[in-house]
């Protein structure tokens, strides 16, 4: 769990922002993992041969993406 959290939050675990964070990282010996590059691509599932034939998603400033 701690390695995953170190990979996901490079700003929260930045010792320049908090003395308590700096002390905690010093006690554990530094980061357990380097931060991952963003954005992180996520694929929930793939179905071989499936082609999506629905409406194209359009970016919406309010809600993110909509149909």
N, C-alpha and C positions, 0 to 999 in steps of 0.2 A: 504494500500500500504506500509506504513512504517513497519508494522509488518512483511509482506512478505520479504521486503528488509533486515530486521534484521535476519530473518531466513536463507536467502540465503548467506549473506556475512559476515562471522565472521572475516575475515582479514581486510576488508575495514573499518569496524566500530570498529576496535581495537584502543582504545584511546592511546595505547603505541606508535603508529606510527605517530600521528598527534595531535598537540595542539588544532587545530580547531575542530577536531572530538571529543576530550575529552570535550571541552566546550559545543559543541552541545548536546552531550549525557548527560552532567550534567544538561543542561537547560530542557531537556525533561524528566529527572528523571531516566535515565539509558536506558538499552535496552527495547524495547517493546515486544521482544520475544527472546528466546534462539536460537542459530544457529542450523539448522537441521543437522543431521548426513549425511555424504556423503559416497558413491554416493546416490543420491536421485532417487529411482525407479519411472519411469513414465509409465503409461499405458494410451494410447490415447483412445483405444476402445477394447472391447472384444465381440466376437460373439460366443455364446454358441454352442458347438459341432464342431466348425471349427478347422481343423488341417492343418497347413501350409505344402504344399508339394513341395515348391520351393527349389532352391539351398541353401545349407548351407552357411551362411555368414562367411567370413574369415577375421581376423584382418589384416589390412594393415597399416604399419607405416606411410605412406604418407597421406592417406585419411581417416583413421579410420577403416571402414569396407567396404568390397567389396564382390561381388558374385563370 
